[in-house]
Amino acid sequence: MRRKIVAGNWKMNKTLPEAKLLLTEIDTYIQSKPPKCEVIVGIPFVYIESAKANHKDLNVFSEDISEHRSGAYTGEVSAEMLKSIHADGAIIGHSERRQYHKETDEQIGAKVKIALDNGLTPIFCNGEVLEERKSGRHKEVVKRQTEVALFGLSPEDISKVIIAYEPVWAIGTGETATPEQAQEIHAYIRGLIATQYGNEIADSISILYGGSVKPSNAKEIFSKPDVDGGLIGGAALNINDFSALIDIYSEI
Ligand code: PGA
């Protein structure tokens, strides 16, 4: 059985008091009504320590990680540091990191590996930009991103990775891929993994969809057979929408 996951990605939002409030609301909600899916919150580095100290059972992820182990990398945060503050995992290769920080597939692969080596679960993001979709190159792009970043991993390691397919044209734009478009690419990604690692591993890996998922469109997307949940940006920033998404997925 694949893990069903609703994961939030807060990006660069919220002050400490706001972050504490939302984490408490999420934790309280989950305790009062245990969901039938896993819940992850991806939050800014600076809030992780307090999040884990106050909410031991919440799955708390960073939004990035350094590709380097340690040393003279001003401003970077290492896997070992994240582990030492009890982070559970890291979102890696988000399109905003690829776009604004020029992260390459090779760097993203190094980040995935270093996360795994330190016992952190990576959420590896892939997805095409609008021109690539329009010119029909979306599969080719997702294939390259996935192969370069993940296919050097051992079967044991890749089994621990969560994948998030996020078409860049659907992130924060209000545009969503249709459930059929999501299903098509998710099945395609699973097929790539099956070819490389076999069906058993491919069938066990959770592939999340991300890009303007909200309570009004989540049911159709989450119902698709190869969609194992969502990586949620805007709708993860308030308890009403985020808890509604958890409920919607729990009922599918
Ligand atoms: P969005 O962001 O839900 O606001 O589109 C998703 C993401 O970037 O992970």
Residues whose N, C-alpha, C, O or C-beta is under 5 A from the ligand:
A	BS01	PGA	N9 A170 I171 G172 T173 G210 G211 S212 V213 L231 I232 G233 G234 A235
